[in-house]
Amino acid sequence: PDTQVQSINPANGEVIESFTPLNASGIESALDKAADRFLSWRNVPLAERAELLNSAADILEAKASEYARDITLEMGKPLAQAEGEVKKCATACRHYAEHGASYLQDETIRTDAHRAFVRHLPMGPVLAVMPWNFPFWQVFRFAAPGLMAGNVGLLKHASNVWRSALNIEDVFRRAGFPDGCFQTLLIGSSDVEGVIRDNRVKAVTLTGSGPAGRSVAAIAGDSIKPSLLELGGSDAFIVMPSADLDKAVKTAVTARTQNSGQSCIAAKRFFVHADIHAEFSKRFVAAFDALEVGDPMKDSTDVGPLATLQIRDELADQVDRSLKGGAESLTKDRTLPGKGAWIAPQILAEAHSGTPSTDEEMFGPVANLWKVSSLDDAIARANRSVFGLGSTLFSKEEAEIDKAVNELEAGATFINSMVASDPRLPFGGIKQSGYGRELAADGLHAFMNRKTVSVA
Ligand code: NDP
């Protein structure tokens, strides 16, 4: 029984379910099936692939509440947010069903030849190593464009969300995708190296922590296979005097506490101009103190438990070190539910550099707030982070907007709204947040052979 992998409800510590991981021969036959399936899947007409993706979308919508319940049980996010996540996956499937063919068109190039163009050809089986924070969305963000492109998918999901991993496989099966187009491999991280190195696997994508990304990218590099990394972030959220303050505060609270704060593109460091800092801070703290923390199955809950006790302990330790390093906590003390991975939403002010607040990703409902003297000051501090995923500016001044867009070191800058992923927009980071882009046309081209064709 100690080889079993358990899903544990982080709201109360109870074991939900146990799973038997795949053994070596199980992995072997899955890889064989993937390689075999690819040989026929790559020739399936685009219209047929699109139809299957639309069926997957129908199933996601029809079964959203069932899948959402399993997500909430396994990783603790508030149920309504889990349901929203499943439905968002349907929009990704529909997006690629509708636009896939145009993204995949040959690109004509004028040369001295009679005809020259780039054709997009799929690569084969692609491994996705995925995290637990958005157990459905992170996977569909990879799978919908990948399947439309003609690749086949292999999923190694985080070990705490294996029911969701099996539910995702079920979506594709029910939608009518041929067997082997998308397979969930119930494997631990120690089995990932062998899969990446296997000749049948052509590329790997990972969303998760820096250490996991570094390991996977090194193995992919050593085997000369393309990789894409979506790692952590410590996104800056800058508020200037011309901002609509009501909207800025409301957005700041959602951007920091949505998904109980466990999002790579959550705003984590707030830089507020001195002229409005006192008012912003007062409202921000009041809004945090008003958040309802508790049972994620309840409609009124804003913030649930974190996904695991270990994640909670790591965040609690980071908060501790930032407080010892000079930060001040602005939010009220709370009594939390007893058993489970609970932590109070909190705002830490004026943390010193060299503390987790400035240097690390804080993966939970903890906001870091600083007063800044100018936009230049805000941008300089924002860019001190090793991460570069998203960023937000609240301002109505065109010159400030332009400056932020040009100077913030991030894969995305959102003006007067929170950073959010959208199937129509490319998504990805720079610096230690990773490389490559998912979603939009980029996501579809990520793992393709852009073959140059020249006809004399
Ligand atoms: P991990 O990066 O460890 O987990 C993400 C995925 O990578 C899981 O499927 C995991 O499998 C796998 N994995 C872990 N280590 C390796 C490895 N050496 N080789 C191959 N695969 C590996 O994240 P954690 O769950 O440990 O979270 C730790 C921190 O990472 C968070 O607190 C947060 O800061 C960051 N994070 C960021 C995310 C984002 O969206 N950017 C998402 C999740 C985490 P297994 O579960 O079996 O270990």
Residues whose N, C-alpha, C, O or C-beta is under 5 A from the ligand:
A	BS01	NDP	V129 M130 P131 N133 K156 H157 A158 S159 N160 I187 G188 S189 V192 T207 G208 S209 P211 A212 S215 E230 L231 G232 C264 E361 F363
